[in-house]
Amino acid sequence: MQFRTRFAPSPTGPLHLGHAYSAMLAHDMARAAGGDFLLRIEDIDQSRARPEWESQIYDDLHWLGLSWLDPVMRQSDRLSTYRSALQGLWDRGLLYPCSCNRRDILAALSAPQEGAELPTGPDGPVYPGTCRRQPAPGTPMPDQALRLDLARAVAAIGPDPLRFSETGQHPQQVVIDPKSLIDTVGDIVLARRGMGTSYHLSVVLDDAAQGITHVIRGADLFEATPLHVLLQRLLKLPTPIYHHHRLIRDDAGKRLAKRDDARAIAKYRAEGATPQDIRAMVGL
Ligand code: GLU
C-alpha cells in the first residue's frame, strides 16, 4: 500500500506554528515512507474563507520547503458529492431536519439536572434529540440543518465493533462498541444550515476521494475519529490509519487558537526567521 497523507487547512486565517508542525510532520512522514503528500483546502465555511488566506497558505507552505501532488482539492468544489452522500443517508431514513440553535440545545439539556456535567461530544454538548423524528418515506430532503440519527445509524451498520489503528502519541488498536456512540457522540449535524455539509461528512468523503492511507492531524481530533469511522462504515468507505500528534502550545501551555496571529508563520518570516528556525520552534 502506497503511503498517502494530506494537510487540510481552512483558509480562515493565517497558518501558525501548530499548522506548520502538522504540515511538516505529515510531509516528513510521507517522504520517509516514499509516499505522497497532498493538500486540501477546507473552505466549506464560505462565510469565513477568504482567497487571500488561501494564497497565503500556498506561500507559507512553499516557504517551509513543502511540495505536494497536484491537484489541490478544494471542498467548495465538492458540494455535489456531499449532497449526494447526504441524499443517500436521507433515503435510508438516517437523517432528520433540525431547527435548534445553540441556546435551544443548552436550555433543553440544563432543564432536568441543574448544574450536572453535560455529556460532550466532538461538536459540544450531545444533542438532546428535540427535533428527532423519522421523516415519512418519500419526503424530499429539505434545505435545512440535517442531523444523523445515531441510534438508527448504529442499527444500520450492525453490531461489529468499530476499529482503527492509531500510530500517534498513544499508539493503539482502538476498538469501540458502535452503541456507545449513541451517548458519547449523539445525533451529530451532518449538514449545517446554509453550508450543505459539515466538517465530519466532508472529511471522510474527501480522505476517501484523495486515497488517503494515513491521516496525520492534531490530537484534538482524536475524539472525532470514532464518528469518522462510523461514517466510513455507513458510506462504505475505507478506514485509513490515524496518527494524532501532540499540539503546539503557547508559553502559558494553552493550545494555539485557530487564529493566533502572534504565532503566524508570516510574522516569523517578516522578522527574518528561516524554515529551520520554525522546525526548531516546533521540535522537529
Ligand atoms: N481543517 C481541519 C483543521 O484545520 C483539519 C481537519 C483534519 O485534518 O481532519 O483543523
Residues whose N, C-alpha, C, O or C-beta is under 5 A from the ligand:
A	BS01	LIG	A8 P9 S10 E42 V203 I216 R217
